[in-house]
Amino acid sequence: MDIDPGRRRRTLAMLAVVPLAAAACASPSTGNERTAGERRSGVDTRRNAPVGADPDSPAATATQPAGATRPAGATRPPPALPAEARDARYLLLGELHDNPHVHRLRLDWLRQLKTETRFVLAMEQFDVTMQPRLDEARVRLAREGGPQEQRARQLAQAAGFAFDGWDWPLYEPVVSFALHKDLPLIGANLSNADASAVARGRAATIDAAAPAGWTAADEAAMRAAIRDGHCGLLPESAVDGMVRAQLARDRTMARALCEAARRTGLPVVLLAGNGHVRADIGVPRHLAEFDRDASVVAIGLGEDEAPPIGRFDSFLSVAPVKRPDPCSALRERFGGAKR
């Protein structure tokens, strides 16, 4: 199962997914164009090696001999950012929200990319509706000064970062990096309130449309992902609404990325969960409508023993982390049975 413990906690808070922007970004495609993920088949298994070292301390990592058992915490040196990602207009980097190796690897990639180009950084953890507050706080904090980590936290507070749902120490380094390098930082997600409204069918003004070319197989794949992501415990009566909310969330992210690219003329990097980054049913499908023919590269990041769920342009594994059963809270909520 594709279980994300961080998402389990947020599911208990709202039992829905997340919301959307309003203005269209570009003329939708005819549906004949395909994303980078659709043009390439399957997963790049050549890069499917365990990684997870702190990019600031590459000398502390070591490659294990063939056939050796890797002790807990031992890793291979972080790989270079895949070549195709360096030229993409939209680079989508997935995550397991609670795995620090994932966050360190992505930060290393952002550092690599910054040596070659300036880019917009978009984050799932900030809502699109909070962008004015994020921008205002950034200007104010730059004027006031202070330690960078402190300014990063104050920025997150002003922009509505959910400290009770997301693990701030895992996200602080990337926010600090954006501040230090003066990179545009945007919120890409929907608010929980709007997501809940979409799931309940009470948000007619929010765009929750399926992307062009959406098939019954795509619908089934998303429904399966939602069921698996909730440990098989989600009541069937809730699945339809969750699908609508997931589509709205992905569509919002795609539109936010597209508008940022058009506004700044810069490539855009999205940091989001693997479910959003999936090339087969996630944000890339919507980007194909909003920005025809633009290059989109989606990279999934998982753990050693779990195969990728869905399709990505590349998929890399990192060292796993120990965690309590992420399904226990949902079992308690749903009484261990679907309705």
N, C-alpha and C positions, 0 to 999 in steps of 0.2 A: 504493500500500500504506500501511496505517496503522502506520508503523514508529516505535517509541519507543526511542531509543538507550539510555536508562537501563534500560528493561525488558530489552533485549537482554543487558546485562551481568548482570542478576539471573537471567535465564534460564540463562545459562551456569553459575551457581552452584547451581541446584537443578532446572532443567528441569521445574518445576511452578509452580503459582500459589500461592494462600495460604488459611488455615484459618478456624475458627468458634467462636462463643459457645454457651452451652448453654440458658439459660432462655428460654422464649418471652416475647415482648414483649406481644402482644395476641392476641385471637382472630383467626384468619385470616379473610380475606374469603371471600365465596362465589365469587369469581372474576368477578363481574359488574361490580365497580367498576373504573375506569380511572384511571391516573395522569394528572397534568397533561399529560405528554408524549403520552399516547394520546388525550386529549381534543382536543388541537390537532394538526393534521396538518402534517408537514414542518418546515422550518427557517425561522426569522424572518430572511429575507435583508436586511431593512432594517438590521439591526445587523451585517451581515457585512462590516465595513470594517476595514482594517488598523489596529491600535493597538499600543501597547507602550511608551508613555513612562513614565518614572519618575513616580509620582504626587506625589512630593515636589518635582518640578521641571516642572510643566505648562507653564511659559513657554518651556521649552527645546524644545517640540515644535511642529510646523507642519503644517497641512493642505496636501496637494499639490493644485495646480490639476487640473481635469478633464483626463484624457488624459496627464498628466505621468508620467514615469518616476521612481519614488521611489528615491533612492539608498539604499544599504545603511545601515541604522540610522535613517533618517528615518521618522517616525511621525506619526500623528494624535493629538490629545489623547485621553486615555482617556475612554471614554463613561461615563455614569452607570449605576449598577446598574439593570437592567431593572425596571420598576415592579412587575411581578407577583412578582418575587423578594423584594421587601421585605415582603410579607405571607405568604410561604410558611412552613409549619411546618418543611418540610425543603427546604433550598437546597443543591443539589449543584453544585459548581464544578469543571469538568474541568481537565485540564492536559496539556501536553507536558512531561514531567519535566525536560528539559534546557533549556527556553527561558526565559531570565530575563524577557522581556517578559510572558509569561503570569503569572509569579509577582508581578511588579510590579502588573499590572492587578488580580489577585485581592486583593492587599493593599490596594489603593486601594478596592476594593469593600467589603472588610471594615471599613475605616475609615468609609466612608459609612454602612454598616449600623449600626455601633456608635453613630453619632450619633442613631439612631432607636430602637434597642432593644438589650438585652443578649441574648446568644446563646451556645450551646455550640459550640465549635469541635472538629470531629472530623477526624482525619488518617489517611490510608492508611499513612503512614510509621511509625505506632506500632501494635503489636499489642494486641488486646483483653486478652490474658493478662498483659500488662505494666502494666495500669492501676494495680494496687496500688503498684507501684514508682514509677510516675509520680506518683501522688498523694502518696506518702511523701516523695519527693524535692522536690516542690513546697513542701510545708510546711517541710521542713528548710532549703531554700535561701532561703525567705522570711525565716526566722529568722536565718540566717547573713548575709544581705545580699550585697553585692558588685555589680560591674558587671552590667548587665542581659544583655549579650551572653554574658558568662561564665556566668551562671546559666542562660541558655537552653541553652547547650551541655552544661552539667552535667546539666540535666534530661533532655536527649536521650540522654546517655550512660546515665543511670540507667534510662531507659525502653527501652533496647535499640535506639536508632536505628542503622541500618546505614550507618555513615559510608563504608564501602567500596562501597556500592551506590547511595546517594542523595547528591546534591551538597549538603552541609550549608549552604554559603553561600546557596543559593536558598531554604532552608527556615528558616534562623535568624530572618529578619525576622518571619515569621508567628508563630513560637514566642515571640519577644520581645514581639510585639504582644499575644499572649494573656496573658503575664505582666504586662505594663504595664497592661493594661486589666482585669486580674483576671477574665478569661473562663474558664469551665470548659473544660478541654482533655482530650479523650479519644482513646484509641487505637481504631481501627475495624477493623483488619485481622487476618488470620489469621497465625499463625507459619508460617515456611517449612517447618518440620518437619511440622506438621499438614497443610499443603497437599500436601506430597510424599506423605504417607500417604493422603490422599484420592485423589490421582492414581493411586496404586498399588492402590487398593481395600483398604487396610488400616486404615481409620478408620470403622468401622461406627457409632460414637457421634457422629460429626460430621455435622451436617445439611447435606447437599449437594443437597437437593431442588430441582427446578425450580419456579418460581413458578406459582401458579394460572393456568390458561389457556395454559400453554406449549404451543406447536404445533410441528409438524415444520418449519415455516418459521423459527420462532425458533431451533430447534436448528441448522438449517442456517446461519443468520446467525451464530450464535456460533462454529460450527466454521470458517466462512470467516474470521471475525475472528481466530481463533487461528492459522490457517494464514498469513494475511497478516501478522499481528503477528510471525511468526517467519520472514518473508521467503520463505515457500513452501518452507522447508527442513525443517520439522518432520516426522519420520517419522510416517506415518499410524497406526502402532501406538500412538503417544503421544497422538493427538488426543482419543480418548475420555476418557482420564484428565485431560487438560488441561481439557476441558469440565466434568467433575465438580468439579475444583478451582476453576475460575472461578465456577461456581454457588455453591460453598461460600463462596468469598471474598465474593461479592456479597451472599449471604444473611447472612453474618456482619456485614457493614457495615450492612445494613438493620436488623438486630436491635440493633446497638449504637446506632444513631441513634434508633430507636424507644424503647429503654430510657432513653436520656439525656433525650429529650423528656418522657417520662412521669415520670422521677425529678425533673427540675428545673422542669418547666412552661415551659421556654424553647424557642424555635425552635432548630434545629440546622443548622449549616453543615458540609458535608462537602467536604474537599479531596482529590481523587483523580484518577486518570487518566481520560481520556475514555472508555475502554472500560467502566469501572465506572459512569460517570455516564449512559451511554446510556439514554434513556427506553424504548427498544424491548426491550432484552434485559439491562439492567443493574440496579443497585440500586433504581431506581424501581419495577420490577416486583415486587420482594419487599416494598417498603414498602406496596404496595397490599394485601398480605395482613396485614401486622403492624399497620398503623394505617389502618383503613378510612376513606375520605372525607377524610383529611388532605391538605392542599395540598402538592404536590411540584413543585418547579421545577428542571429540569436544564439547565445551561448548559455547552455544549462550547466549548473553546478550541483553535483550530488555527492553522496558518500560511497565509500569503497564497495560495499556489497550490494548496493541497490542499483539495478539497471535503470536507464532513463525511461521515464514515462512520457510518451509523446515524442515529437520530432524537433530537433534543434540543428543548427548548422554545425555546431561543435558541442561536445559534452565532456566535461572533465570531472573526475572524482577527487574528493579531498578526504583527509583522515576523518573518521567518524568521531562523534563526541558521545559520552555517556549521558543519558537523560532518562527521567522517569517515564513510565508508560504515558504517552501523550493522549491516549484514548480514555483514560480512567475518568476524567472529568465529564466527558461526553456520555460515558456509560451511566454515570450517576444522574446526569440530567435527563437522559432518555429512558432510564430504567432498564437498559440493556436490550430493549426491543423496539423495532420500527413499528410505526402506526400507519 
